[in-house]
Amino acid sequence: MPYYHHYSFDLWLTLIKSNPDYKLERTRIFHRDFNPGNKSIEEVAKAFRVVDLMCNAVNERTGKNIDSDEMHLMVISLINDNQLDLKQIDTDKLYADMEALVLNNMPLVYDDVTINVLDRLKQKGGSTLSLLSNTGFIKGAILKKILAELKMDQYFDFQLYSDEVGMSKPNPAFFNLMLQNIKQINKGKEITLDSIIHIGDNPKADIEGANAAGIKSLLINSNNQSILSLIN
């Protein structure tokens, strides 16, 4: 793999993955607390999957961002066949509970070699690293806490999250924002587009988005390619 001056990474299913216990407990909470119609736990789990897939598809199509609070309310509405008055939901408590839940059931590093690869890239000298991540049920502010807890934040010169800027990959404006940040942290250096690579698991959001921005790209994990290819 060639040497690059800047390495941009997707986050979910590229560097980290969900803790199965988090999703199970989240489903139990919504089944218990937001389910007056007594839907089955399987139906509640399905509601999360439907909203997740739908919002991802919409965000990728529009380039905008559907926020975590909206997604959670969509799930509650779907569980209740859109008949529940959402004004009765204590959203402050809901969001605090969801943050506590994910921090108590931390996402997992995607692969045993993930940290080693980030470390090797950082130790090469001269390269900068960043994150460019679409968010969903978990906000960027919480993801920053998670990365600090996982001791992964030290590898990144900056982190960009869709919910914090109102844009989602593959929106060219989101990639342009990344390029602006790269320029700022590399003042005095000539960083060309072909010396920047974005790595992710999503062919549309990551690969098409990066290619449209004029930078290199690498698809990993969703195919037979490992993050190890960056250092081999």
N, C-alpha and C positions, 0 to 999 in steps of 0.2 A: 504494500500500500504506500503511495507517495506521501511525503511530508506535507502538512498543511499549516498555514499560519494561524488559522482559527478553526476550531471544531465546535459546531453547534449540535446540541442533542435535543431530541424529543425526550419526554420523561416516562409516561405510562407505557408499559410493555416494551420499553427500550432500555431504561435503567432501573425501574421499579415495577412491581406488580401488586395487586390488591392482596391483602390478608383475607383468606377465606372466612375467618372468624368475624371480621368486620361486616361482611355482607350478610352473613347468617344472623348476627345480632341486630343489624339494622332492620332486616326483614321482620324479626320477632317484635321489635319495638313498634313498627308501623302496624303490624298485625294486632298488637295489643292496644295501642293508643289511638289509632285513627281508622278504626274498622267497625263502626256501629252495625254494619250490615253482616258482620261475621263471615267475611270472605275467607277462604282457606289460605293457609300460609303459602301454598304454591301460587295462588292467584296474586298475592301481594308481591312475591318474588318476581312474577311475570311482569307486574306493573313497573317495577324498577327497570327491568330489561327493556321494556317497550319505550319508556321515557328516555333511557340512556341512548338507545339506538336512534330514536327519532331526533333527539336534540343534537347528537353528533352529526347526523345527516344534514340537518338544517344549518348547523354552524358551518359545515364544510361547503354547503351550497351558497350561503349568503355571505360568508366571511365575517359574520358578526358573532355575538356570544350570548347564549341563553344562560343566565346565571344560576348558581346553585340553589338560591332560595326559590326561584321559579320552578326549577326541576323538582324539588321536594314537594312543592304544592301541586304540581302536575300529578305526581305519584298519588298523593292523598285524594285528589279529585278523581283519578282513574279508579282507585280502589272503591270509591263510593259512587261510581257510575255518573260522575259529574253532578251529583245531587246534593253534596254537602256544602253548606255555607262556609267558605274558607275564612270569613271574618272571625269565626270562633276559634281559629287556630292561634295559639300563642307562639308566634313565629320566633320571637327572641329566645324563648326556652328551647324551641325545636332546634334552632341553629347552634345554640350552646351545647345541647345534648349531642348533636351530630359531630361537632368538633371534638368533644370529649371522647366520643365513641371511636373515632378514627385514631386519635392519639393514644388510646388504650389498646388499640388493635392495629399497630403500625403496619403500613405497607412493607413489603419485603424487597430487598435488593433482587433484581431480576435473575442474576446468575452469579455463581461463585467467582467468576473472573471479572465481573463488572468493575469493581473497585480497583482491581489491579490494572486494568486497562486505562482507567481515568488517571491513576497515579503515574503510569508510564508516560502518558501523553503530557501530563503536567510537568514531569521531570525532564522531558526532552529539552526544555528550555526554548523560550521565544514564542511558543504557541500560547494562545488564549483559548478559553473554553466558555461556553454559555449554554443556557437552557432556553428552548422555545417550545412552550407546552400549551396545548388546548386543555382547558379544565372542564369538569363536569360537576358531579355531586360534591367534590372536594375543592374548596377554594384555593387560589394561589397563596394566600396568606398562611393557610394551614400547611400547604405543601412546603413552604419555606421552613416552617417549624420541623416538619418531618425530615427534610434533608439535613437540617442541623443535627437532629437526633441521630440520624444514620451516619453522621460525619461525612456526608457527601457534598455539603455546601462549600467546603473549602476548595473544591476543584473548579468552581465556576466564578468567572469574573463578573457575570451578571445573569439574572434570571428574568425571563419575560413570560407572563401568564395571560391567557386570553381574557379572563374575567377582569383583570386589572387594567387592560387597555381597550377592551371592547371589540377585539378583533380575534378571529380564529384562523388557523392554517386551513386551507392554502392561500388565504387572502394575501395578495402581493404586498399590501400595506404593512402587514404584520412582519413579513420578511424584510421589508425596507426599514422598519423600525429596528430590527436586529442589526442590519448593516450599519445604521447610524450609530448604534451602541458600539459595534466593533470598531468603527472609526474613532470614536471618542476614547476608547481604552487603549488604542494603538497610535496615539498622537506621535507624529514624527516618523512613523513607519509607512511604507508603501504597501498596502494590503490590497491585492487585486482580487477580483471575483473568483478567479480560478484557483486561488490559494485558500478558499473557504469551502468547507464541506458541512452539510447537515446530515445527521444520522437519525433514522427513525424506523418505526415498524409499519407505518401506514403509507401504502403506495400513493394515495391521493393527497392527503394532507402534507406528508413529509416529502415524498419524492417529486410529485408534480409541482408542489409549492416551491421547493428548492430550485428545481430546473427552470421554472418560470422566472425566478429571481436572478437567474444567470450564474448560480453557484453549483458546486458539485454536490452529489447526494449519494447516500449509501442506505439501502434497505437491509435491516437485520431483524432477526427473531421470528418474523412472520413468514420467512422463507428458510432456506437452509444456511443462511449466512449468520455468522456469530460476530459479536463485537470484537472478538479477538483478531478479526481480519484488519482492524485498524493498526495493529502493531506488528503484524506478520508480514 
